Amino acid sequence: MAQDIIDGINPTRMELLSLKNRTKLAVKGHGLLKEKRDALIKEFFDILDRVKGIRENAEKSLQEANDALIEAQIAMGDLAVKKASLSVKESIDVNISSRSVMGVNVPVTDIKMEERSIIDRGYGFSDTTIQLDEAAKKFEESLKYLIELGEVEKTIFLLAEEIESTKRRVNALEHIMIPRFENTEKYIDMRLQEMEREFLSYSHHFQFIILFF
């Protein structure tokens, strides 16, 4: 046949029944995968809308932090700023878990950061300036935005991979597997009809011979 069919298929009624069941399952799977693909695409664009705002906040906060750092370096000197930075204690606690989006595990970050004073940061009043404290606050804010940005960008990457994989499976079912199953069903049905006609023709011929003998 010109049409694409399953190789090595036996044209029997049992095979036809089995193939029809496989076709039904493939059609059902195709529908479920399309629903999954559409839901993933919606989630992807919902998160994509968030990325722009988070990135803008991170860039703005980092710019403000850098400006404040430059002011502190001017006021205190580069060496004094470096010395103060060595005294700074860790200020952030990040817990990373995950959630499932249509079977895709994406990261969820839980950021714990308390408002801190100069003493809490670890450097003293005597050899630092208000510009340094402002720079530290801005960098702490930036860090929160950067962690959040990392979360959503990783989520987008994982969703994009799953969308592409699901699209390939949908296309394979829609353009290869289901048409092949349907073509094979038609082939088996046609062969069964041919075999039935051949059998009837043989039966009539045999009956005709019996009448004369």
Backbone as CSV, one residue per row, in Angstrom:
resi,resn,N_x,N_y,N_z,CA_x,CA_y,CA_z,C_x,C_y,C_z
1,MET,0.831,-1.201,0.000,0.000,0.000,0.000,0.866,1.250,0.000
2,ALA,0.321,2.308,-0.570,1.027,3.588,-0.579,1.012,4.217,0.803
3,GLN,-0.071,3.924,1.550,-0.193,4.526,2.875,0.734,3.840,3.875
4,ASP,1.142,4.574,4.917,2.035,4.063,5.949,1.253,3.172,6.896
5,ILE,1.689,1.917,7.018,1.025,0.990,7.930,2.065,0.326,8.821
6,ILE,1.592,-0.400,9.839,2.479,-1.116,10.754,3.044,-2.340,10.046
7,ASP,4.360,-2.517,10.129,5.008,-3.653,9.474,4.655,-4.964,10.165
8,GLY,4.597,-6.032,9.383,4.416,-7.373,9.927,3.065,-7.628,10.553
9,ILE,2.048,-6.863,10.160,0.718,-7.010,10.764,-0.022,-8.174,10.116
10,ASN,-0.735,-8.951,10.906,-1.550,-10.053,10.384,-2.982,-9.574,10.178
11,PRO,-3.538,-9.737,8.985,-4.897,-9.259,8.710,-5.966,-10.194,9.276
12,THR,-6.103,-10.175,10.605,-7.123,-10.999,11.260,-8.067,-10.116,12.039
13,ARG,-9.243,-10.657,12.346,-10.235,-9.870,13.105,-9.738,-9.575,14.515
14,MET,-9.011,-10.507,15.103,-8.457,-10.279,16.449,-7.430,-9.143,16.417
15,GLU,-6.604,-9.142,15.367,-5.613,-8.080,15.219,-6.292,-6.730,15.005
16,LEU,-7.379,-6.742,14.244,-8.128,-5.510,13.985,-8.727,-4.959,15.269
17,LEU,-9.288,-5.835,16.088,-9.872,-5.408,17.360,-8.796,-4.837,18.282
18,SER,-7.643,-5.521,18.349,-6.536,-5.038,19.178,-6.050,-3.674,18.701
19,LEU,-5.975,-3.525,17.388,-5.493,-2.269,16.812,-6.458,-1.117,17.089
20,LYS,-7.757,-1.400,17.037,-8.750,-0.361,17.330,-8.625,0.120,18.773
21,ASN,-8.352,-0.823,19.680,-8.144,-0.439,21.087,-6.902,0.423,21.247
22,ARG,-5.840,0.065,20.528,-4.610,0.863,20.573,-4.840,2.264,20.003
23,THR,-5.636,2.344,18.966,-5.945,3.647,18.358,-6.722,4.521,19.340
24,LYS,-7.686,3.913,20.034,-8.462,4.667,21.026,-7.557,5.209,22.127
25,LEU,-6.627,4.367,22.594,-5.703,4.807,23.638,-4.793,5.920,23.132
26,ALA,-4.348,5.803,21.880,-3.474,6.826,21.301,-4.212,8.155,21.161
27,VAL,-5.464,8.089,20.736,-6.272,9.308,20.588,-6.508,9.949,21.954
28,LYS,-6.800,9.117,22.948,-7.012,9.642,24.302,-5.719,10.266,24.846
29,GLY,-4.594,9.567,24.642,-3.302,10.087,25.087,-2.956,11.387,24.385
30,HIS,-3.283,11.471,23.108,-3.040,12.687,22.335,-3.806,13.858,22.933
31,GLY,-5.070,13.616,23.298,-5.880,14.676,23.895,-5.336,15.134,25.237
32,LEU,-4.902,14.175,26.063,-4.348,14.517,27.382,-3.036,15.286,27.250
33,LEU,-2.203,14.872,26.290,-0.936,15.569,26.083,-1.150,16.992,25.572
34,LYS,-2.161,17.184,24.730,-2.473,18.531,24.256,-2.921,19.419,25.417
35,GLU,-3.728,18.844,26.325,-4.160,19.599,27.508,-2.952,19.959,28.377
36,LYS,-2.046,18.996,28.545,-0.840,19.249,29.330,0.006,20.334,28.680
37,ARG,0.201,20.236,27.360,0.993,21.239,26.636,0.403,22.628,26.799
38,ASP,-0.917,22.744,26.648,-1.578,24.050,26.760,-1.453,24.618,28.173
39,ALA,-1.591,23.738,29.184,-1.466,24.191,30.581,-0.033,24.648,30.874
40,LEU,0.945,23.918,30.343,2.350,24.298,30.534,2.664,25.634,29.864
41,ILE,2.126,25.831,28.667,2.355,27.088,27.948,1.750,28.255,28.720
42,LYS,0.556,28.052,29.277,-0.091,29.114,30.068,0.756,29.449,31.294
43,GLU,1.220,28.412,31.995,2.067,28.624,33.180,3.361,29.326,32.785
44,PHE,3.926,28.928,31.648,5.171,29.518,31.150,5.014,31.025,30.954
45,PHE,3.933,31.441,30.286,3.751,32.868,30.010,3.334,33.641,31.257
46,ASP,2.633,32.974,32.178,2.305,33.634,33.453,3.589,33.983,34.211
47,ILE,4.531,33.040,34.253,5.799,33.271,34.949,6.669,34.247,34.175
48,LEU,6.612,34.162,32.848,7.403,35.067,32.014,7.027,36.527,32.275
49,ASP,5.744,36.759,32.548,5.290,38.118,32.878,5.937,38.611,34.166
50,ARG,6.190,37.686,35.112,6.806,38.059,36.389,8.284,38.386,36.241
51,VAL,8.934,37.691,35.297,10.394,37.817,35.172,10.813,39.248,34.896
52,LYS,10.097,39.911,34.001,10.470,41.274,33.622,10.500,42.190,34.836
53,GLY,9.446,42.115,35.659,9.375,42.966,36.851,10.465,42.645,37.849
54,ILE,10.723,41.348,38.065,11.755,40.943,39.017,13.134,41.375,38.532
55,ARG,13.385,41.191,37.231,14.688,41.581,36.679,14.904,43.091,36.785
56,GLU,13.845,43.854,36.497,13.952,45.317,36.607,14.244,45.741,38.039
57,ASN,13.568,45.098,39.001,13.806,45.401,40.422,15.246,45.054,40.818
58,ALA,15.718,43.888,40.330,17.086,43.465,40.659,18.108,44.432,40.070
59,GLU,17.911,44.818,38.812,18.853,45.736,38.158,18.863,47.107,38.839
60,LYS,17.658,47.585,39.185,17.564,48.883,39.856,18.236,48.835,41.222
61,SER,17.963,47.749,41.972,18.541,47.617,43.308,20.060,47.490,43.250
62,LEU,20.568,46.735,42.274,22.017,46.586,42.133,22.678,47.907,41.744
63,GLN,22.026,48.670,40.892,22.573,49.963,40.492,22.651,50.903,41.691
64,GLU,21.575,50.917,42.483,21.555,51.762,43.682,22.624,51.300,44.675
65,ALA,22.802,49.989,44.802,23.810,49.447,45.716,25.215,49.830,45.268
66,ASN,25.461,49.724,43.966,26.780,50.100,43.432,27.056,51.594,43.610
67,ASP,26.029,52.414,43.385,26.179,53.856,43.579,26.522,54.169,45.032
68,ALA,25.803,53.480,45.960,26.063,53.696,47.385,27.460,53.212,47.770
69,LEU,27.905,52.119,47.159,29.238,51.591,47.440,30.323,52.568,46.969
70,ILE,30.109,53.148,45.798,31.070,54.130,45.275,31.159,55.336,46.218
71,GLU,29.998,55.773,46.713,29.981,56.899,47.665,30.730,56.531,48.938
72,ALA,30.545,55.300,49.416,31.247,54.847,50.627,32.759,54.791,50.384
73,GLN,33.156,54.327,49.201,34.586,54.266,48.880,35.206,55.669,48.808
74,ILE,34.436,56.608,48.297,34.910,57.995,48.235,35.061,58.566,49.643
75,ALA,34.061,58.284,50.485,34.048,58.847,51.840,35.067,58.164,52.757
76,MET,35.228,56.846,52.633,36.055,56.089,53.576,37.398,55.670,53.000
77,GLY,37.433,55.516,51.697,38.620,54.935,51.073,38.380,53.467,50.768
78,ASP,38.963,52.995,49.701,38.728,51.620,49.233,39.202,50.585,50.244
79,LEU,40.340,50.838,50.878,40.899,49.883,51.833,40.004,49.721,53.055
80,ALA,39.448,50.813,53.543,38.565,50.762,54.725,37.274,50.008,54.405
81,VAL,36.755,50.190,53.188,35.528,49.483,52.782,35.798,47.983,52.722
82,LYS,36.943,47.599,52.161,37.293,46.186,52.086,37.456,45.589,53.475
83,LYS,38.066,46.343,54.388,38.257,45.870,55.764,36.913,45.650,56.456
84,ALA,35.983,46.593,56.248,34.654,46.479,56.861,33.900,45.278,56.281
85,SER,34.088,45.018,54.981,33.365,43.912,54.334,33.787,42.562,54.887
86,LEU,35.038,42.456,55.339,35.529,41.197,55.894,34.881,40.877,57.237
87,SER,34.324,41.910,57.892,33.700,41.721,59.202,32.214,41.361,59.105
88,VAL,31.651,41.471,57.904,30.201,41.268,57.728,29.842,39.791,57.917
89,LYS,28.798,39.568,58.695,28.300,38.208,58.943,27.235,37.851,57.906
90,GLU,27.067,36.548,57.702,26.032,36.097,56.775,24.667,36.576,57.256
91,SER,23.858,37.029,56.279,22.598,37.673,56.664,21.364,37.025,56.080
92,ILE,21.539,35.952,55.328,20.387,35.402,54.626,20.360,33.885,54.747
93,ASP,19.157,33.365,54.885,18.945,31.925,54.968,17.965,31.551,53.860
94,VAL,18.393,30.679,52.963,17.557,30.297,51.818,17.240,28.813,51.884
95,ASN,15.971,28.506,51.892,15.524,27.109,51.852,14.936,26.852,50.469
96,ILE,15.452,25.837,49.776,14.978,25.526,48.423,14.182,24.220,48.440
97,SER,12.928,24.317,48.032,12.071,23.142,47.903,11.583,23.087,46.452
98,SER,10.526,22.352,46.207,10.015,22.270,44.839,8.505,22.125,44.842
99,ARG,7.908,22.430,43.703,6.477,22.205,43.487,6.312,21.591,42.103
100,SER,5.182,20.938,41.907,4.941,20.257,40.641,4.010,21.084,39.764
101,VAL,4.434,21.327,38.542,3.594,21.994,37.542,3.369,21.004,36.411
102,MET,2.200,20.361,36.393,1.881,19.357,35.369,2.978,18.293,35.282
103,GLY,3.436,17.837,36.458,4.446,16.788,36.486,5.880,17.272,36.410
104,VAL,6.082,18.586,36.280,7.433,19.144,36.211,7.791,19.732,37.576
105,ASN,8.858,19.251,38.179,9.295,19.787,39.473,10.102,21.063,39.267
106,VAL,9.574,22.163,39.769,10.245,23.460,39.633,10.621,23.967,41.021
107,PRO,11.686,24.786,41.128,12.171,25.225,42.436,11.281,26.269,43.103
108,VAL,11.260,26.215,44.412,10.588,27.236,45.233,11.574,27.667,46.312
109,THR,11.881,28.946,46.367,12.833,29.443,47.364,12.098,30.161,48.495
110,ASP,12.531,29.878,49.698,12.004,30.553,50.894,13.163,31.345,51.502
111,ILE,13.081,32.677,51.385,14.180,33.545,51.811,13.873,34.135,53.188
112,LYS,14.811,33.969,54.108,14.668,34.554,55.435,15.797,35.566,55.641
113,MET,15.398,36.823,55.755,16.385,37.885,55.957,15.806,38.925,56.905
114,GLU,16.502,39.168,57.990,16.025,40.133,58.976,16.654,41.505,58.745
115,GLU,15.921,42.543,59.131,16.450,43.916,59.065,17.620,44.016,60.050
116,ARG,18.760,44.519,59.587,19.948,44.509,60.436,20.512,45.918,60.619
117,SER,21.089,46.121,61.771,21.767,47.383,62.069,23.255,47.233,61.744
118,ILE,23.999,48.318,61.935,25.453,48.279,61.699,26.105,47.226,62.596
119,ILE,25.695,47.190,63.860,26.272,46.229,64.813,25.969,44.793,64.376
120,ASP,24.714,44.578,63.918,24.322,43.233,63.470,25.165,42.763,62.282
121,ARG,25.570,43.714,61.446,26.355,43.338,60.262,27.805,42.986,60.631
122,GLY,28.264,43.479,61.749,29.584,43.051,62.207,30.657,44.121,62.178
123,TYR,30.383,45.263,61.566,31.390,46.329,61.577,30.922,47.454,62.508
124,GLY,31.855,48.276,62.982,31.545,49.271,64.009,31.218,50.645,63.457
125,PHE,30.860,51.569,64.403,30.508,52.944,64.027,31.740,53.789,63.700
126,SER,32.826,53.516,64.421,33.954,54.450,64.410,34.629,54.598,63.049
127,ASP,34.768,53.498,62.341,35.532,53.569,61.096,34.687,53.326,59.840
128,THR,33.364,53.533,59.959,32.486,53.385,58.792,31.602,54.620,58.661
129,THR,30.934,54.729,57.524,30.069,55.884,57.265,28.650,55.407,56.944
130,ILE,27.730,56.380,56.924,26.339,56.063,56.597,26.216,55.553,55.159
131,GLN,27.113,55.996,54.289,27.094,55.528,52.895,27.359,54.017,52.814
132,LEU,28.250,53.533,53.680,28.551,52.104,53.682,27.332,51.308,54.165
133,ASP,26.692,51.833,55.203,25.497,51.159,55.717,24.403,51.119,54.650
134,GLU,24.253,52.206,53.912,23.253,52.266,52.849,23.594,51.265,51.736
135,ALA,24.873,51.168,51.407,25.303,50.204,50.384,25.013,48.772,50.825
136,ALA,25.275,48.481,52.090,25.015,47.137,52.613,23.534,46.790,52.531
137,LYS,22.684,47.741,52.921,21.231,47.529,52.849,20.789,47.264,51.417
138,LYS,21.327,48.038,50.470,20.943,47.889,49.066,21.401,46.532,48.506
139,PHE,22.588,46.106,48.888,23.070,44.813,48.403,22.250,43.661,48.986
140,GLU,21.807,43.811,50.230,20.940,42.794,50.836,19.615,42.706,50.086
141,GLU,19.055,43.868,49.731,17.820,43.886,48.940,18.052,43.242,47.571
142,SER,19.169,43.568,46.957,19.498,43.020,45.636,19.590,41.505,45.673
143,LEU,20.180,41.005,46.763,20.353,39.558,46.897,19.003,38.842,46.889
144,LYS,18.008,39.424,47.560,16.672,38.822,47.566,16.083,38.773,46.158
145,TYR,16.235,39.871,45.426,15.724,39.913,44.053,16.448,38.911,43.161
146,LEU,17.771,38.781,43.342,18.552,37.870,42.507,18.176,36.410,42.763
147,ILE,17.913,36.075,44.021,17.494,34.706,44.350,16.127,34.416,43.734
148,GLU,15.218,35.385,43.854,13.893,35.230,43.258,13.995,35.121,41.737
149,LEU,14.871,35.920,41.144,15.070,35.878,39.699,15.617,34.516,39.267
150,GLY,16.550,33.979,40.053,17.084,32.649,39.753,16.008,31.582,39.788
151,GLU,15.098,31.711,40.763,13.993,30.745,40.875,13.106,30.753,39.631
152,VAL,12.664,31.946,39.217,11.724,32.017,38.096,12.404,31.690,36.768
153,GLU,13.675,32.067,36.613,14.369,31.756,35.364,14.616,30.248,35.233
154,LYS,14.941,29.587,36.344,15.098,28.130,36.315,13.762,27.467,36.009
155,THR,12.691,27.992,36.584,11.353,27.458,36.319,11.001,27.584,34.840
156,ILE,11.286,28.740,34.265,11.013,28.959,32.840,11.808,27.973,31.988
157,PHE,13.082,27.758,32.343,13.925,26.828,31.585,13.352,25.409,31.635
158,LEU,12.943,24.957,32.824,12.405,23.608,32.978,11.077,23.452,32.245
159,LEU,10.217,24.478,32.336,8.934,24.419,31.641,9.123,24.417,30.130
160,ALA,10.072,25.218,29.656,10.332,25.276,28.208,10.786,23.907,27.694
161,GLU,11.650,23.230,28.464,12.105,21.887,28.081,10.928,20.914,28.010
162,GLU,10.056,20.968,29.022,8.915,20.045,29.058,7.910,20.368,27.960
163,ILE,7.712,21.647,27.669,6.801,22.040,26.582,7.310,21.474,25.259
164,GLU,8.605,21.604,25.016,9.190,21.101,23.763,9.056,19.589,23.666
165,SER,9.315,18.888,24.793,9.185,17.437,24.819,7.743,17.008,24.576
166,THR,6.795,17.708,25.219,5.376,17.379,25.059,4.904,17.670,23.644
167,LYS,5.388,18.754,23.050,5.043,19.075,21.660,5.481,17.952,20.719
168,ARG,6.702,17.442,20.933,7.204,16.357,20.080,6.327,15.119,20.197
169,ARG,5.896,14.810,21.413,5.047,13.632,21.624,3.672,13.830,20.997
170,VAL,3.126,15.048,21.133,1.828,15.356,20.501,1.933,15.211,18.988
171,ASN,2.987,15.773,18.411,3.165,15.717,16.960,3.378,14.289,16.473
172,ALA,4.147,13.501,17.248,4.383,12.110,16.864,3.079,11.320,16.841
173,LEU,2.239,11.525,17.842,0.950,10.836,17.874,0.035,11.329,16.756
174,GLU,-0.006,12.647,16.588,-0.941,13.253,15.641,-0.579,12.972,14.182
175,HIS,0.723,13.006,13.878,1.136,12.924,12.473,1.752,11.585,12.076
176,ILE,2.089,10.744,13.071,2.728,9.465,12.735,1.928,8.281,13.274
177,MET,1.812,8.191,14.604,1.246,6.987,15.202,-0.239,6.795,14.891
178,ILE,-1.050,7.820,15.168,-2.495,7.673,14.949,-2.818,7.433,13.474
179,PRO,-2.245,8.218,12.520,-2.492,7.915,11.106,-2.044,6.500,10.715
180,ARG,-0.909,6.041,11.296,-0.432,4.683,10.976,-1.410,3.633,11.490
181,PHE,-1.908,3.834,12.710,-2.896,2.903,13.251,-4.146,2.884,12.372
182,GLU,-4.639,4.079,12.017,-5.868,4.174,11.216,-5.675,3.568,9.830
183,ASN,-4.519,3.825,9.216,-4.232,3.243,7.901,-4.153,1.716,7.970
184,THR,-3.563,1.219,9.068,-3.444,-0.233,9.230,-4.814,-0.857,9.453
185,GLU,-5.681,-0.169,10.210,-7.062,-0.649,10.389,-7.754,-0.791,9.032
186,LYS,-7.606,0.248,8.197,-8.244,0.219,6.866,-7.671,-0.920,6.026
187,TYR,-6.346,-1.111,6.138,-5.698,-2.182,5.382,-6.238,-3.548,5.805
188,ILE,-6.300,-3.787,7.123,-6.790,-5.074,7.625,-8.245,-5.283,7.211
189,ASP,-9.051,-4.235,7.359,-10.468,-4.329,6.991,-10.609,-4.661,5.500
190,MET,-9.798,-4.017,4.662,-9.838,-4.272,3.228,-9.421,-5.711,2.912
191,ARG,-8.356,-6.180,3.574,-7.892,-7.549,3.351,-8.923,-8.570,3.808
192,LEU,-9.591,-8.303,4.939,-10.619,-9.218,5.420,-11.787,-9.290,4.437
193,GLN,-12.154,-8.144,3.886,-13.228,-8.137,2.883,-12.816,-8.904,1.631
194,GLU,-11.563,-8.725,1.209,-11.068,-9.461,0.040,-11.069,-10.966,0.299
195,MET,-10.614,-11.345,1.493,-10.582,-12.765,1.843,-11.993,-13.346,1.905
196,GLU,-12.942,-12.540,2.407,-14.329,-13.001,2.476,-14.904,-13.190,1.075
197,ARG,-14.594,-12.257,0.178,-15.085,-12.380,-1.209,-14.452,-13.584,-1.891
198,GLU,-13.156,-13.803,-1.636,-12.488,-14.963,-2.218,-13.096,-16.264,-1.699
199,PHE,-13.418,-16.272,-0.415,-14.011,-17.472,0.181,-15.387,-17.736,-0.409
200,LEU,-16.201,-16.646,-0.547,-17.543,-16.804,-1.117,-17.463,-17.273,-2.567
201,SER,-16.506,-16.714,-3.310,-16.335,-17.106,-4.704,-15.934,-18.578,-4.797
202,TYR,-15.024,-18.992,-3.915,-14.584,-20.387,-3.914,-15.748,-21.304,-3.539
203,SER,-16.558,-20.876,-2.541,-17.703,-21.684,-2.089,-18.704,-21.868,-3.221
204,HIS,-19.000,-20.773,-3.930,-19.957,-20.864,-5.038,-19.422,-21.776,-6.144
205,HIS,-18.119,-21.663,-6.409,-17.498,-22.493,-7.435,-17.532,-23.969,-7.029
206,PHE,-17.263,-24.221,-5.735,-17.276,-25.593,-5.239,-18.685,-26.187,-5.312
207,GLN,-19.692,-25.373,-4.942,-21.088,-25.831,-5.019,-21.480,-26.139,-6.463
208,PHE,-21.012,-25.353,-7.383,-21.329,-25.531,-8.799,-20.757,-26.875,-9.299
209,ILE,-19.519,-27.163,-8.844,-18.888,-28.430,-9.227,-19.664,-29.598,-8.679
210,ILE,-20.128,-29.497,-7.436,-20.865,-30.592,-6.797,-22.149,-30.879,-7.566
211,LEU,-22.816,-29.839,-8.061,-24.078,-30.023,-8.797,-23.885,-30.882,-10.054
212,PHE,-22.730,-30.807,-10.669,-22.479,-31.552,-11.890,-21.835,-32.905,-11.657
213,PHE,-21.421,-33.127,-10.439,-20.795,-34.426,-10.178,-21.567,-35.178,-9.063
